[in-house]
Structure formats: structure tokens, C-alpha cells
Amino acid sequence: MSTQDEFNSPAIESAFGSFTASTSLSLGNVARRLALSSSLPLFLLAWQLVSSLGVVNPRLFPSPVGVAKALAEEAVTGVLWSDLAMSVLRVVVGYVAGAAFGVAVGVLTARVSLAARWLVPLFQLLRPIPPIALVPVVLFWFGLSELGKFVLVAWGVFFAVWLAAHLGVSRCDPLLLRAASSMGAKGRILLSRVVLPGAMPAIVIGLRTAVGISFYTLVAAELGGTFAGVAYRVDIAHQNMQTGAMFGGLVVLGVISAAADTAFAAASRRLVFWS
């Protein structure tokens, strides 16, 4: 066989095709990563140019530099850190309470038919009510206390987690349940070893969705009446026409919400590794 025939052999052509395909995939991955890593700097650059060229009124739409200066001033005075601590505390307490209650009630309504008949219609009626609509009720019941903020955040978290837990447990593979029951698994063992692990992927989706909902509800809770918090500071900045501080508060809310979602996603991949 000649050298030209060896080069044109099917094995060589197949290997060359695989190499070309893998190279294309690698270049595609690099391009996507570059696009993702450069999107934020490009956005900030465009934002700065729009503000610097006077396309919009800087008093209404401040530049990134103005927002950074406002955040730096709040950080130096300590206002930013106290507001951030209060907002994070409200989210954590409300989220934990609402998530724990949502998982427990979701398992109950999925496993007990009597609970499902009584509670599911009620929850389906209450679930569409946005948390911001409950602000007057919470203020009337709890005043400006922190308990009202916790209750409002827990309310928003509860329904997302309850629905995910209810559907996850309801759709647990019946073959697994019958197999476990035939081997003597009952009660708590069946619930902890079969039902919950099978429903956990759906529950994790609800828990992650509730992370974002907790921050939406936090804004409603803090705008409804308080004396500290990131959303509260945004409202104060709006009243004083401090647009730099107002946009800075929005940036802080976005950053902590994205950080919480990223941390939850990383933790769930490790804890629910079978999903």
C-alpha cells in the first residue's frame, strides 16, 4: 500500500474527523466562556458610555462610577453592612422556616389522602396571592416587628417548596415503593430510604426556586415598613433623589441573590448527587 493510500484509509479519515469535531467543540466552549466572561464588562462599558455622552439625564440614570461611589460611601459609614446584615438575616430565617414547613406539609398532602382533600384546595386558593398584597395584613397583625418580615418571607417560600415536595412525593416510582414494601420497609424507613430520596430532585428544584422568591418577598417586606435593610435603603434613596445610592441598593440585591442561588446550586449538586 502506498503512502497516499495509507493517508486515505478509513481509520485515518475517522481519526481526523474525530479530531476536527473535538477541536470544534473545544473552540465552541472557549467562545461561550469568553462571551460569558466579557458580557458584564461590556454591559458596564456601554452603561458608562451612555451616561458619559449625556444620552440620558445622570440624575435619573447614574453611571457605574456614580453607583460605585455611592456604595463606597455607605460602606465607609457602615450603613451598607448593617443593612446587608439585616436583609440576609430576614431571608435566612424566613427561608428556613418556610422551606422546612413546605417540605413537611408537602410530604403530608402527598402521602395522606385526607390531608390532600382538605389542604390542597386551600393552598391552591392561597398560592396565587402575591406576598406584596399581604403587606397591609402583616403590618396590621405584627406592626413593624421583625416577626412580620420573617412571616412574609416564609409565606412566599412555603408555597413553592410545598408544591415541589407534593408533586415529587406523589410521583415517586410505584415499583420502588412495592419493591421496598415487599422487603419489609414500612413507615419511617420507607419514607426516609425510598420516598424522600426519590422525591428529592423535585424538592431541590422547589428549594432553589424559593431562593429567588425569598428575595422578592424581602423587598416587599422592607418596603412595607422597617428601619434597616437593603430595600429599605433603596426606598430612602428614592425619597431623597439619591439615584446613585438607589441603583447601588439594586446592585447589592442582585449580587446577594445571585450568590445565594449559585451557592445553593453547588451544594445541591453535591448533596443530591443521584439526581
C-alpha positions in Angstrom: 0.0 0.0 0.0 1.3 3.4 -1.0 1.8 6.3 1.4 -1.1 8.1 -0.3 -3.4 5.1 0.2 -2.4 4.8 3.9 -3.3 8.5 4.4 -6.7 8.0 2.7 -7.5 4.9 4.8 -10.9 4.9 6.6 -9.1 4.7 10.0 -7.1 7.8 9.3 -10.1 9.7 8.0 -12.2 8.7 11.0 -9.5 9.8 13.4 -9.1 13.1 11.5 -12.8 13.6 11.6 -13.0 12.9 15.4 -10.1 15.3 15.9 -11.8 18.0 13.9 -15.1 17.6 15.8 -13.4 17.7 19.2 -11.4 20.8 18.1 -14.6 22.5 17.0 -16.3 21.6 20.3 -13.3 23.0 22.3 -13.3 26.2 20.3 -17.1 26.5 20.8 -16.7 26.1 24.6 -13.9 28.6 24.7 -16.0 31.1 22.7 -19.0 30.6 25.0 -16.8 31.1 28.1 -15.3 34.2 26.6 -18.7 35.6 25.8 -20.0 34.9 29.3 -16.9 36.4 31.0 -17.0 39.5 28.8 -20.7 40.2 28.9 -20.6 42.0 32.3 -17.6 44.3 31.4 -19.2 45.1 28.1 -22.5 45.9 29.8 -20.7 48.2 32.3 -18.8 49.9 29.5 -21.9 50.5 27.5 -23.6 51.9 30.6 -20.7 54.2 31.3 -20.6 55.5 27.7 -24.4 56.2 27.7 -24.0 58.2 30.9 -20.8 60.0 29.9 -22.1 61.0 26.5 -25.2 62.6 28.1 -27.7 60.4 26.3 -29.7 60.3 29.5 -30.0 62.6 32.5 -27.4 61.5 35.0 -29.7 62.5 37.9 -32.2 59.9 36.6 -29.7 57.3 35.4 -26.4 57.4 37.1 -23.2 56.0 35.7 -21.5 52.9 37.1 -18.8 55.1 38.6 -21.5 57.1 40.4 -23.1 54.0 41.7 -19.7 52.7 42.9 -19.0 56.0 44.7 -22.4 55.8 46.5 -21.8 52.2 47.6 -18.3 53.1 48.8 -19.7 56.0 50.9 -22.2 53.6 52.5 -19.5 51.0 53.1 -17.3 53.5 54.8 -20.0 54.8 57.1 -21.1 51.2 57.9 -24.7 51.7 56.7 -24.2 49.2 53.8 -23.0 46.4 56.2 -25.8 46.9 58.7 -28.5 47.0 56.0 -26.9 43.9 54.4 -26.8 42.0 57.7 -30.5 42.7 58.4 -31.6 41.7 54.9 -29.6 38.5 55.0 -31.0 37.6 58.4 -34.6 38.1 57.3 -34.0 36.0 54.2 -32.3 33.2 56.1 -34.8 32.9 58.9 -37.8 33.2 56.6 -36.4 30.8 54.1 -35.5 28.1 56.6 -38.9 28.3 58.3 -40.9 28.4 55.0 -38.8 25.6 53.4 -39.0 23.3 56.4 -42.7 23.8 56.7 -43.2 23.4 53.0 -41.4 20.1 52.8 -43.2 18.7 55.8 -46.7 19.7 54.6 -45.9 18.6 51.0 -45.0 15.1 52.2 -48.2 15.1 54.3 -50.5 16.1 51.5 -48.9 13.6 49.1 -49.0 10.6 51.5 -52.2 11.2 53.4 -55.4 11.4 51.3 -57.4 13.1 54.0 -54.8 15.9 54.3 -54.8 16.2 50.5 -58.6 16.6 50.3 -58.6 19.3 52.9 -55.4 21.2 52.3 -54.6 21.1 48.6 -57.7 23.1 47.5 -57.0 25.7 50.3 -53.3 26.0 49.2 -54.3 26.3 45.5 -56.5 29.2 46.5 -53.9 31.0 48.6 -50.8 30.3 46.4 -51.6 32.8 43.7 -51.8 35.7 46.2 -48.6 37.7 45.8 -46.7 38.3 49.1 -46.8 42.1 48.5 -50.6 42.0 48.7 -50.2 40.7 52.3 -48.1 43.6 53.5 -51.0 45.6 54.9 -52.2 42.5 56.7 -48.8 41.7 58.1 -48.4 45.3 59.3 -51.8 45.2 60.9 -51.0 41.9 62.7 -47.3 42.3 63.6 -46.6 46.1 63.2 -43.0 46.9 62.3 -41.6 43.9 64.2 -39.1 41.6 62.7 -41.6 38.7 63.1 -43.7 40.2 60.4 -40.8 40.2 58.0 -40.0 36.6 58.8 -43.6 35.6 58.2 -43.8 37.4 54.9 -40.7 35.8 53.5 -41.7 32.4 54.9 -45.1 32.8 53.2 -43.5 33.3 49.8 -41.1 30.4 50.2 -43.7 27.9 51.6 -45.9 27.5 48.5 -43.0 27.0 46.1 -41.5 24.3 48.3 -44.8 22.7 49.2 -45.8 22.3 45.6 -42.5 20.8 44.6 -42.5 18.4 47.6 -46.1 17.4 47.0 -45.5 16.6 43.3 -42.2 14.9 44.0 -43.6 12.6 46.6 -46.8 11.9 44.6 -44.8 10.9 41.5 -42.4 8.6 43.4 -41.9 5.4 41.3 -44.6 2.9 42.5 -42.3 0.0 41.5 -39.7 1.2 44.0 -42.4 1.5 46.7 -43.7 -2.0 46.1 -40.2 -3.5 46.0 -39.3 -1.8 49.3 -42.6 -2.8 50.9 -42.1 -6.4 49.8 -38.7 -6.4 51.6 -40.3 -5.2 54.8 -39.8 -1.4 54.6 -42.6 0.4 56.3 -43.4 3.8 57.9 -40.4 5.9 58.6 -37.9 3.6 56.9 -40.0 3.6 53.7 -40.3 7.4 53.9 -36.6 8.1 54.6 -35.0 5.4 52.4 -37.3 5.4 49.4 -39.8 8.2 49.2 -37.7 11.2 50.1 -34.6 10.2 48.1 -36.9 9.7 45.1 -38.7 13.0 45.6 -35.5 14.9 46.4 -34.7 16.1 42.8 -38.1 17.7 42.6 -37.8 19.2 46.1 -34.4 20.7 45.3 -36.0 22.4 42.3 -38.6 23.9 44.6 -36.0 24.9 47.1 -33.9 26.6 44.5 -36.9 28.5 43.1 -37.7 29.6 46.6 -34.3 31.2 47.0 -35.2 33.8 44.4 -38.7 34.2 45.8 -37.3 34.9 49.2 -35.5 38.0 47.9 -38.6 39.2 46.0 -40.6 38.9 49.2 -37.8 40.5 51.2 -38.2 43.7 49.1 -42.0 43.7 49.7 -41.4 43.2 53.5 -38.8 46.0 53.7 -40.7 48.5 51.6 -43.7 47.8 53.8 -42.1 49.3 56.8 -38.8 48.9 58.6 -35.8 50.9 59.8 -33.0 49.0 58.1 -32.3 46.7 55.1 -31.1 47.0 51.6 -34.6 47.5 50.0 -35.4 50.0 52.8 -32.3 52.0 51.9 -33.4 51.9 48.2 -36.7 53.5 49.2 -35.0 56.2 51.3 -32.6 57.0 48.5 -35.6 57.3 46.2 -37.3 59.8 48.5 -34.1 61.8 48.7 -33.4 61.6 44.9 -30.1 59.9 45.5 -30.1 57.8 42.4 -26.6 56.5 42.9 -27.5 55.0 46.2 -30.8 53.7 44.8 -29.1 51.9 41.9 -26.4 50.7 44.3 -29.0 49.0 46.5 -30.4 47.3 43.5 -27.0 46.1 42.5 -26.4 44.7 46.1 -29.8 42.9 46.0 -28.9 41.3 42.6 -25.4 40.3 43.8 -26.5 38.6 47.0 -29.5 36.9 45.3 -27.2 35.6 42.5 -24.6 34.5 45.1 -27.3 32.6 47.1 -28.6 30.9 44.0 -25.1 29.9 42.9 -24.2 28.5 46.4 -27.4 26.6 46.6 -26.9 25.1 43.1 -23.3 24.0 44.0 -24.4 22.5 47.3 -27.4 20.6 45.8 -25.1 19.0 43.1 -23.0 17.5 45.9 -25.8 16.6 48.3 -28.3 15.2 45.7 -25.7 13.6 43.6 -28.1 10.9 42.3 -30.3 13.4 40.6 
